[in-house]
Amino acid sequence: MLKYSLKRILLAFLTAFIILTLTFFLVKSLPPVKVFSPQENVRYAFYMDQFKLGYVTYFTKTAAEVDAGFVPNVAPLDQMKIGDEWFYFYQRPIVEQYFSWLGNIVTKWDWGRSTAIEPNASAIRIIAQRLPASMSVNIVSVIVSVPLGIAFGILAGLKKNTWVDHTISTLVMVFISIPSFVVISFLIYLLAFKTGWLPTMWPTPDQSTRTKTLAFIIPVMSLSFGSICGYTRFVRAELCEVMSSEYLLLARTKGLTKNQAIVRHALRNAFVPILPSILAEFIGIFGGSMILESLYGIPGIGNLYIQALNQNNPDYNVLMVDMAIFTTVGLLAGIILDLSYGFIDPRIRMGEKK
């Protein structure tokens, strides 16, 4: 397990490096944008910081030279007058920017500065401010969906081919086919605008604790519907398969009652593939909350991703950090998911050679 764990971690680092490298070159190949600020001092501070980090270069001309008719050979990324000098800023070649980017991350843990969302603010700090909102909504969704999905799945599995099973299976097919953004749109209209029971959007920090608590209901319900249906279907299928297995029939012939066989053998063996899927479901919810955060105004990293892709003024540096977060979470979940099989079921030896 130790050898396999180290191999998986190294492979995850390599995968993350490749994904982020490709993302960097694709993002930097897009048309460049200047920092979104009408104040020249803010823009000047931003570009000088980018110069120190190795992303841009610049040259200066005196006001007299500019008045005499000086024209740059190539259109600059930005130009401004500071004091008696004109500054002309240009992007460095993408390859040079790439190595500067890697060096800044390794040596300074500096992922760049925001150009639009918070001009000249650290991109990693912006992500850190938004991450708690996303994590809190997704964690609460998992806490709600896991026990309900498992309970409905067990009930449907134990009541196989009865009206209870048919009812649960029909509702699962209906709700699992409805996208989460449709569900949240309906809930916002019904529970917020129509009845006024819940907030119409995510509350601000200065609002009451009651309002902040109620604000979780709509996004959590929207994220949980699909997860509950997925768990219900998965648990039912696993439990039905275990219930028809030979070893469970053998346990019954040895004198165990039906309830004893279910508790001691059926549920325990059915949960071997179910428990690792909880982590995978969290990753699915985490990624799917991107649109929901935008619709409900949740200040999370999903909403931030949409803002960073704004067509009028994209924020490439924030976009890169956001992509790194989603990539890291996905790869880390994959590692934990694979390793968890070996710890949950001792019969499984991941990476063991026969």
C-alpha beads as a LAMMPS data file, in Angstrom:
LAMMPS data file: protein, C-alpha beads

354 atoms
353 bonds

1 atom types
1 bond types

-500.0 500.0 xlo xhi
-500.0 500.0 ylo yhi
-500.0 500.0 zlo zhi

Masses

1 110.0

Atoms # bond

1 1 1 0.000 0.000 0.000
2 1 1 2.859 2.396 0.770
3 1 1 4.486 1.785 -2.604
4 1 1 1.160 2.165 -4.380
5 1 1 0.333 5.342 -2.410
6 1 1 3.636 6.987 -3.349
7 1 1 3.144 6.019 -6.976
8 1 1 -0.373 7.492 -7.030
9 1 1 0.783 10.743 -5.386
10 1 1 3.625 11.184 -7.881
11 1 1 1.251 10.430 -10.748
12 1 1 -1.192 13.022 -9.382
13 1 1 1.562 15.661 -9.271
14 1 1 2.533 14.845 -12.852
15 1 1 -1.109 14.979 -13.994
16 1 1 -1.687 18.317 -12.241
17 1 1 1.515 19.703 -13.786
18 1 1 0.414 18.694 -17.302
19 1 1 -3.132 20.031 -16.864
20 1 1 -1.989 23.374 -15.467
21 1 1 0.742 23.719 -18.102
22 1 1 -1.739 23.181 -20.923
23 1 1 -4.192 25.544 -19.253
24 1 1 -1.501 28.214 -18.901
25 1 1 -0.558 28.109 -22.590
26 1 1 -4.196 28.070 -23.699
27 1 1 -5.095 30.985 -21.432
28 1 1 -2.042 33.037 -22.386
29 1 1 -2.820 32.450 -26.072
30 1 1 -6.049 34.418 -25.653
31 1 1 -6.028 38.147 -26.407
32 1 1 -4.250 40.008 -23.576
33 1 1 -6.204 42.353 -21.340
34 1 1 -5.011 45.259 -19.256
35 1 1 -5.812 45.688 -15.602
36 1 1 -9.353 46.950 -15.174
37 1 1 -8.893 50.211 -13.303
38 1 1 -9.335 53.829 -14.437
39 1 1 -6.689 54.977 -11.921
40 1 1 -3.249 55.194 -13.495
41 1 1 -1.426 54.690 -10.208
42 1 1 -3.234 51.363 -9.655
43 1 1 -2.433 50.210 -13.181
44 1 1 1.164 51.373 -12.860
45 1 1 1.623 49.458 -9.593
46 1 1 0.100 46.367 -11.206
47 1 1 2.342 46.424 -14.293
48 1 1 5.475 47.122 -12.278
49 1 1 4.631 44.144 -10.117
50 1 1 4.100 42.055 -13.265
51 1 1 7.484 43.272 -14.495
52 1 1 9.164 42.056 -11.297
53 1 1 7.410 38.698 -11.670
54 1 1 8.614 38.376 -15.275
55 1 1 5.301 38.642 -17.122
56 1 1 5.673 42.035 -18.834
57 1 1 8.408 44.347 -20.016
58 1 1 8.334 48.076 -20.585
59 1 1 10.223 51.115 -21.839
60 1 1 9.831 54.822 -21.135
61 1 1 9.806 57.998 -23.178
62 1 1 9.871 61.575 -22.025
63 1 1 6.856 63.792 -22.563
64 1 1 8.893 65.859 -25.056
65 1 1 9.628 62.788 -27.180
66 1 1 5.983 61.804 -27.191
67 1 1 4.925 65.343 -28.112
68 1 1 7.444 65.246 -30.974
69 1 1 5.445 62.433 -32.564
70 1 1 6.827 59.215 -31.076
71 1 1 4.721 56.154 -32.019
72 1 1 5.455 52.602 -30.727
73 1 1 6.254 50.018 -33.413
74 1 1 3.809 47.530 -31.830
75 1 1 0.649 48.431 -29.926
76 1 1 1.489 48.187 -26.208
77 1 1 -0.529 46.272 -23.671
78 1 1 -1.067 49.566 -21.846
79 1 1 0.438 53.028 -21.758
80 1 1 0.242 55.792 -19.186
81 1 1 1.908 59.009 -18.130
82 1 1 3.561 59.062 -14.711
83 1 1 5.133 62.390 -13.874
84 1 1 7.125 63.595 -16.884
85 1 1 7.506 60.127 -18.424
86 1 1 5.330 57.886 -20.577
87 1 1 5.428 54.167 -19.771
88 1 1 4.686 51.534 -22.459
89 1 1 4.054 47.994 -21.194
90 1 1 4.278 44.824 -23.312
91 1 1 3.692 41.154 -22.566
92 1 1 6.746 38.928 -22.645
93 1 1 6.721 35.847 -24.936
94 1 1 4.492 33.070 -23.581
95 1 1 7.401 30.670 -22.987
96 1 1 9.224 33.269 -20.890
97 1 1 6.047 33.957 -18.950
98 1 1 5.605 30.226 -18.339
99 1 1 9.014 29.759 -16.749
100 1 1 8.530 32.936 -14.706
101 1 1 5.156 31.595 -13.585
102 1 1 6.660 28.267 -12.486
103 1 1 9.523 29.991 -10.710
104 1 1 7.227 32.366 -8.844
105 1 1 5.034 29.483 -7.646
106 1 1 7.958 27.341 -6.492
107 1 1 10.021 30.099 -4.867
108 1 1 7.392 32.611 -3.703
109 1 1 4.055 30.755 -3.902
110 1 1 2.919 33.688 -6.020
111 1 1 0.237 32.768 -8.575
112 1 1 -0.087 36.261 -10.004
113 1 1 -2.301 39.295 -9.478
114 1 1 -5.935 39.905 -10.319
115 1 1 -6.607 42.141 -13.308
116 1 1 -10.377 42.657 -12.976
117 1 1 -12.015 41.171 -9.878
118 1 1 -9.737 42.956 -7.375
119 1 1 -7.086 44.816 -9.401
120 1 1 -3.543 44.098 -8.216
121 1 1 -4.710 41.849 -5.363
122 1 1 -3.102 38.433 -4.925
123 1 1 -5.029 35.796 -6.895
124 1 1 -4.414 33.163 -4.219
125 1 1 -5.806 35.507 -1.549
126 1 1 -8.981 36.052 -3.582
127 1 1 -9.450 32.274 -3.852
128 1 1 -8.832 31.842 -0.112
129 1 1 -11.561 34.386 0.643
130 1 1 -14.091 32.636 -1.610
131 1 1 -13.281 29.011 -0.760
132 1 1 -15.120 28.810 2.630
133 1 1 -18.485 29.678 1.048
134 1 1 -18.158 26.908 -1.547
135 1 1 -16.908 24.356 0.970
136 1 1 -19.642 25.083 3.507
137 1 1 -22.479 24.671 0.985
138 1 1 -20.987 21.484 -0.471
139 1 1 -20.204 19.899 2.904
140 1 1 -23.739 20.548 4.181
141 1 1 -25.115 19.072 0.937
142 1 1 -23.103 15.892 1.441
143 1 1 -24.176 15.657 5.107
144 1 1 -27.812 15.895 4.019
145 1 1 -27.701 13.713 0.921
146 1 1 -25.619 10.768 2.169
147 1 1 -27.875 9.519 5.022
148 1 1 -31.090 10.188 3.087
149 1 1 -29.814 8.477 -0.055
150 1 1 -28.541 5.458 1.866
151 1 1 -31.786 5.201 3.867
152 1 1 -33.989 5.313 0.768
153 1 1 -31.686 2.833 -0.990
154 1 1 -31.856 0.364 1.910
155 1 1 -35.627 0.733 2.098
156 1 1 -36.022 0.123 -1.640
157 1 1 -33.627 -2.835 -1.537
158 1 1 -35.341 -4.545 1.399
159 1 1 -38.784 -3.906 -0.144
160 1 1 -37.746 -5.082 -3.601
161 1 1 -40.583 -5.397 -6.150
162 1 1 -43.149 -3.914 -3.761
163 1 1 -45.054 -0.649 -4.131
164 1 1 -42.480 1.013 -1.885
165 1 1 -39.652 0.003 -4.213
166 1 1 -41.584 1.041 -7.315
167 1 1 -42.469 4.431 -5.829
168 1 1 -38.898 5.202 -4.762
169 1 1 -37.457 4.021 -8.091
170 1 1 -39.928 6.147 -10.067
171 1 1 -39.143 9.270 -8.028
172 1 1 -35.432 8.594 -8.448
173 1 1 -35.763 8.417 -12.241
174 1 1 -37.758 11.657 -12.282
175 1 1 -35.512 13.732 -10.019
176 1 1 -32.173 12.414 -11.291
177 1 1 -33.054 13.597 -14.806
178 1 1 -33.690 17.202 -13.737
179 1 1 -30.586 19.437 -13.837
180 1 1 -29.669 21.143 -10.576
181 1 1 -29.887 24.644 -12.094
182 1 1 -33.514 23.924 -13.048
183 1 1 -34.230 22.785 -9.498
184 1 1 -32.682 25.882 -7.917
185 1 1 -34.532 28.175 -10.321
186 1 1 -37.820 26.552 -9.326
187 1 1 -36.980 26.681 -5.611
188 1 1 -35.971 30.347 -5.795
189 1 1 -39.252 31.199 -7.479
190 1 1 -41.425 29.064 -5.173
191 1 1 -39.744 29.411 -1.764
192 1 1 -38.250 32.898 -2.129
193 1 1 -40.187 35.085 -4.550
194 1 1 -43.612 33.439 -4.340
195 1 1 -43.887 32.716 -0.605
196 1 1 -41.070 34.818 0.850
197 1 1 -40.104 32.034 3.246
198 1 1 -36.421 32.023 2.265
199 1 1 -33.894 34.646 1.091
200 1 1 -33.943 35.351 -2.635
201 1 1 -30.143 35.358 -2.752
202 1 1 -27.100 34.648 -0.585
203 1 1 -27.031 37.064 2.393
204 1 1 -24.341 39.649 3.008
205 1 1 -22.035 39.338 6.054
206 1 1 -23.946 41.992 8.007
207 1 1 -27.283 40.145 7.896
208 1 1 -28.679 38.122 10.806
209 1 1 -27.629 34.587 11.700
210 1 1 -31.172 33.371 11.019
211 1 1 -31.058 34.734 7.461
212 1 1 -27.634 33.195 6.888
213 1 1 -28.910 29.825 8.115
214 1 1 -32.053 29.936 5.980
215 1 1 -29.945 30.838 2.939
216 1 1 -28.428 27.340 2.977
217 1 1 -31.760 25.625 2.327
218 1 1 -32.235 26.439 -1.362
219 1 1 -28.684 25.647 -2.616
220 1 1 -28.395 22.576 -0.387
221 1 1 -31.731 21.222 -1.617
222 1 1 -30.711 21.868 -5.226
223 1 1 -27.387 20.074 -4.826
224 1 1 -28.827 17.241 -2.728
225 1 1 -31.666 16.101 -5.000
226 1 1 -29.388 14.520 -7.593
227 1 1 -27.041 13.082 -4.944
228 1 1 -29.872 11.496 -2.976
229 1 1 -31.181 9.877 -6.146
230 1 1 -27.717 8.630 -7.070
231 1 1 -27.098 7.117 -3.640
232 1 1 -30.569 5.560 -3.556
233 1 1 -30.102 3.832 -6.889
234 1 1 -26.563 2.706 -6.078
235 1 1 -27.370 1.363 -2.609
236 1 1 -30.466 -0.435 -3.861
237 1 1 -28.502 -2.135 -6.656
238 1 1 -25.689 -3.227 -4.324
239 1 1 -28.048 -4.450 -1.636
240 1 1 -30.191 -6.417 -4.097
241 1 1 -27.071 -8.077 -5.491
242 1 1 -25.817 -9.032 -2.028
243 1 1 -29.253 -10.254 -0.931
244 1 1 -29.296 -12.773 -3.794
245 1 1 -25.730 -14.026 -3.191
246 1 1 -24.875 -17.577 -2.171
247 1 1 -23.055 -16.681 1.046
248 1 1 -26.135 -14.899 2.379
249 1 1 -28.231 -17.974 1.612
250 1 1 -25.621 -20.041 3.454
251 1 1 -25.871 -17.726 6.466
252 1 1 -29.647 -18.242 6.532
253 1 1 -29.263 -22.038 6.370
254 1 1 -26.907 -21.886 9.376
255 1 1 -29.724 -20.504 11.512
256 1 1 -29.462 -16.715 11.204
257 1 1 -32.716 -14.838 10.983
258 1 1 -33.408 -12.603 8.014
259 1 1 -32.674 -9.448 10.027
260 1 1 -29.452 -10.906 11.417
261 1 1 -28.267 -11.887 7.938
262 1 1 -29.093 -8.447 6.588
263 1 1 -27.308 -6.545 9.369
264 1 1 -24.273 -8.805 9.756
265 1 1 -23.611 -9.675 6.136
266 1 1 -25.751 -7.913 3.533
267 1 1 -25.358 -4.311 4.680
268 1 1 -21.694 -4.715 5.612
269 1 1 -20.723 -6.126 2.223
270 1 1 -22.962 -3.749 0.291
271 1 1 -21.231 -0.778 1.900
272 1 1 -17.762 -1.715 0.602
273 1 1 -18.270 0.104 -2.748
274 1 1 -20.682 2.656 -1.271
275 1 1 -18.428 4.374 1.271
276 1 1 -15.708 5.372 -1.229
277 1 1 -18.392 6.747 -3.540
278 1 1 -19.256 9.371 -0.910
279 1 1 -15.993 11.161 -1.643
280 1 1 -16.579 10.928 -5.376
281 1 1 -20.045 12.366 -4.895
282 1 1 -18.563 15.313 -2.976
283 1 1 -16.326 16.089 -5.952
284 1 1 -19.316 15.892 -8.273
285 1 1 -21.263 18.316 -6.104
286 1 1 -18.231 20.581 -5.796
287 1 1 -17.940 20.884 -9.553
288 1 1 -21.671 21.130 -10.179
289 1 1 -22.125 24.015 -7.770
290 1 1 -20.482 26.419 -10.216
291 1 1 -23.727 27.436 -11.956
292 1 1 -25.733 27.321 -8.721
293 1 1 -23.382 29.791 -7.051
294 1 1 -23.907 32.224 -9.902
295 1 1 -27.698 31.845 -9.838
296 1 1 -27.983 32.301 -6.064
297 1 1 -25.169 34.824 -5.691
298 1 1 -22.988 32.634 -3.475
299 1 1 -19.502 34.227 -3.239
300 1 1 -17.690 30.935 -3.820
301 1 1 -14.961 29.794 -6.175
302 1 1 -17.522 28.430 -8.646
303 1 1 -19.080 31.859 -9.025
304 1 1 -15.569 33.313 -9.121
305 1 1 -14.718 31.038 -12.054
306 1 1 -17.647 32.456 -14.032
307 1 1 -16.623 36.017 -13.131
308 1 1 -13.032 35.356 -14.194
309 1 1 -14.295 34.238 -17.604
310 1 1 -16.168 37.496 -18.163
311 1 1 -16.006 38.165 -21.899
312 1 1 -15.477 41.905 -21.555
313 1 1 -12.515 41.676 -19.192
314 1 1 -11.367 38.157 -18.242
315 1 1 -9.145 37.701 -15.211
316 1 1 -6.643 35.093 -16.394
317 1 1 -4.580 34.896 -13.208
318 1 1 -7.575 34.226 -10.971
319 1 1 -8.825 31.740 -13.554
320 1 1 -5.546 29.811 -13.335
321 1 1 -5.692 29.559 -9.545
322 1 1 -9.347 28.510 -9.687
323 1 1 -8.483 25.817 -12.209
324 1 1 -5.630 24.654 -9.968
325 1 1 -8.045 24.285 -7.036
326 1 1 -10.524 22.165 -9.004
327 1 1 -7.705 20.070 -10.471
328 1 1 -6.078 19.473 -7.080
329 1 1 -9.346 18.564 -5.368
330 1 1 -10.257 16.148 -8.164
331 1 1 -6.868 14.400 -8.169
332 1 1 -6.686 14.248 -4.377
333 1 1 -10.161 12.729 -4.265
334 1 1 -9.096 10.119 -6.793
335 1 1 -6.121 9.115 -4.641
336 1 1 -8.179 8.868 -1.461
337 1 1 -10.892 6.985 -3.328
338 1 1 -8.460 4.360 -4.613
339 1 1 -6.700 3.948 -1.271
340 1 1 -9.955 3.726 0.657
341 1 1 -10.872 0.437 -1.037
342 1 1 -7.849 -1.246 0.486
343 1 1 -8.609 0.036 3.990
344 1 1 -12.351 -0.676 3.888
345 1 1 -11.980 -4.221 2.539
346 1 1 -8.804 -6.021 3.735
347 1 1 -9.194 -8.502 0.878
348 1 1 -8.281 -5.748 -1.580
349 1 1 -4.573 -5.080 -1.983
350 1 1 -4.114 -2.139 -4.323
351 1 1 -1.024 -2.431 -6.460
352 1 1 -0.026 -5.863 -5.127
353 1 1 1.611 -8.129 -7.652
354 1 1 0.311 -11.661 -7.909

Bonds

1 1 1 2
2 1 2 3
3 1 3 4
4 1 4 5
5 1 5 6
6 1 6 7
7 1 7 8
8 1 8 9
9 1 9 10
10 1 10 11
11 1 11 12
12 1 12 13
13 1 13 14
14 1 14 15
15 1 15 16
16 1 16 17
17 1 17 18
18 1 18 19
19 1 19 20
20 1 20 21
21 1 21 22
22 1 22 23
23 1 23 24
24 1 24 25
25 1 25 26
26 1 26 27
27 1 27 28
28 1 28 29
29 1 29 30
30 1 30 31
31 1 31 32
32 1 32 33
33 1 33 34
34 1 34 35
35 1 35 36
36 1 36 37
37 1 37 38
38 1 38 39
39 1 39 40
40 1 40 41
41 1 41 42
42 1 42 43
43 1 43 44
44 1 44 45
45 1 45 46
46 1 46 47
47 1 47 48
48 1 48 49
49 1 49 50
50 1 50 51
51 1 51 52
52 1 52 53
53 1 53 54
54 1 54 55
55 1 55 56
56 1 56 57
57 1 57 58
58 1 58 59
59 1 59 60
60 1 60 61
61 1 61 62
62 1 62 63
63 1 63 64
64 1 64 65
65 1 65 66
66 1 66 67
67 1 67 68
68 1 68 69
69 1 69 70
70 1 70 71
71 1 71 72
72 1 72 73
73 1 73 74
74 1 74 75
75 1 75 76
76 1 76 77
77 1 77 78
78 1 78 79
79 1 79 80
80 1 80 81
81 1 81 82
82 1 82 83
83 1 83 84
84 1 84 85
85 1 85 86
86 1 86 87
87 1 87 88
88 1 88 89
89 1 89 90
90 1 90 91
91 1 91 92
92 1 92 93
93 1 93 94
94 1 94 95
95 1 95 96
96 1 96 97
97 1 97 98
98 1 98 99
99 1 99 100
100 1 100 101
101 1 101 102
102 1 102 103
103 1 103 104
104 1 104 105
105 1 105 106
106 1 106 107
107 1 107 108
108 1 108 109
109 1 109 110
110 1 110 111
111 1 111 112
112 1 112 113
113 1 113 114
114 1 114 115
115 1 115 116
116 1 116 117
117 1 117 118
118 1 118 119
119 1 119 120
120 1 120 121
121 1 121 122
122 1 122 123
123 1 123 124
124 1 124 125
125 1 125 126
126 1 126 127
127 1 127 128
128 1 128 129
129 1 129 130
130 1 130 131
131 1 131 132
132 1 132 133
133 1 133 134
134 1 134 135
135 1 135 136
136 1 136 137
137 1 137 138
138 1 138 139
139 1 139 140
140 1 140 141
141 1 141 142
142 1 142 143
143 1 143 144
144 1 144 145
145 1 145 146
146 1 146 147
147 1 147 148
148 1 148 149
149 1 149 150
150 1 150 151
151 1 151 152
152 1 152 153
153 1 153 154
154 1 154 155
155 1 155 156
156 1 156 157
157 1 157 158
158 1 158 159
159 1 159 160
160 1 160 161
161 1 161 162
162 1 162 163
163 1 163 164
164 1 164 165
165 1 165 166
166 1 166 167
167 1 167 168
168 1 168 169
169 1 169 170
170 1 170 171
171 1 171 172
172 1 172 173
173 1 173 174
174 1 174 175
175 1 175 176
176 1 176 177
177 1 177 178
178 1 178 179
179 1 179 180
180 1 180 181
181 1 181 182
182 1 182 183
183 1 183 184
184 1 184 185
185 1 185 186
186 1 186 187
187 1 187 188
188 1 188 189
189 1 189 190
190 1 190 191
191 1 191 192
192 1 192 193
193 1 193 194
194 1 194 195
195 1 195 196
196 1 196 197
197 1 197 198
198 1 198 199
199 1 199 200
200 1 200 201
201 1 201 202
202 1 202 203
203 1 203 204
204 1 204 205
205 1 205 206
206 1 206 207
207 1 207 208
208 1 208 209
209 1 209 210
210 1 210 211
211 1 211 212
212 1 212 213
213 1 213 214
214 1 214 215
215 1 215 216
216 1 216 217
217 1 217 218
218 1 218 219
219 1 219 220
220 1 220 221
221 1 221 222
222 1 222 223
223 1 223 224
224 1 224 225
225 1 225 226
226 1 226 227
227 1 227 228
228 1 228 229
229 1 229 230
230 1 230 231
231 1 231 232
232 1 232 233
233 1 233 234
234 1 234 235
235 1 235 236
236 1 236 237
237 1 237 238
238 1 238 239
239 1 239 240
240 1 240 241
241 1 241 242
242 1 242 243
243 1 243 244
244 1 244 245
245 1 245 246
246 1 246 247
247 1 247 248
248 1 248 249
249 1 249 250
250 1 250 251
251 1 251 252
252 1 252 253
253 1 253 254
254 1 254 255
255 1 255 256
256 1 256 257
257 1 257 258
258 1 258 259
259 1 259 260
260 1 260 261
261 1 261 262
262 1 262 263
263 1 263 264
264 1 264 265
265 1 265 266
266 1 266 267
267 1 267 268
268 1 268 269
269 1 269 270
270 1 270 271
271 1 271 272
272 1 272 273
273 1 273 274
274 1 274 275
275 1 275 276
276 1 276 277
277 1 277 278
278 1 278 279
279 1 279 280
280 1 280 281
281 1 281 282
282 1 282 283
283 1 283 284
284 1 284 285
285 1 285 286
286 1 286 287
287 1 287 288
288 1 288 289
289 1 289 290
290 1 290 291
291 1 291 292
292 1 292 293
293 1 293 294
294 1 294 295
295 1 295 296
296 1 296 297
297 1 297 298
298 1 298 299
299 1 299 300
300 1 300 301
301 1 301 302
302 1 302 303
303 1 303 304
304 1 304 305
305 1 305 306
306 1 306 307
307 1 307 308
308 1 308 309
309 1 309 310
310 1 310 311
311 1 311 312
312 1 312 313
313 1 313 314
314 1 314 315
315 1 315 316
316 1 316 317
317 1 317 318
318 1 318 319
319 1 319 320
320 1 320 321
321 1 321 322
322 1 322 323
323 1 323 324
324 1 324 325
325 1 325 326
326 1 326 327
327 1 327 328
328 1 328 329
329 1 329 330
330 1 330 331
331 1 331 332
332 1 332 333
333 1 333 334
334 1 334 335
335 1 335 336
336 1 336 337
337 1 337 338
338 1 338 339
339 1 339 340
340 1 340 341
341 1 341 342
342 1 342 343
343 1 343 344
344 1 344 345
345 1 345 346
346 1 346 347
347 1 347 348
348 1 348 349
349 1 349 350
350 1 350 351
351 1 351 352
352 1 352 353
353 1 353 354
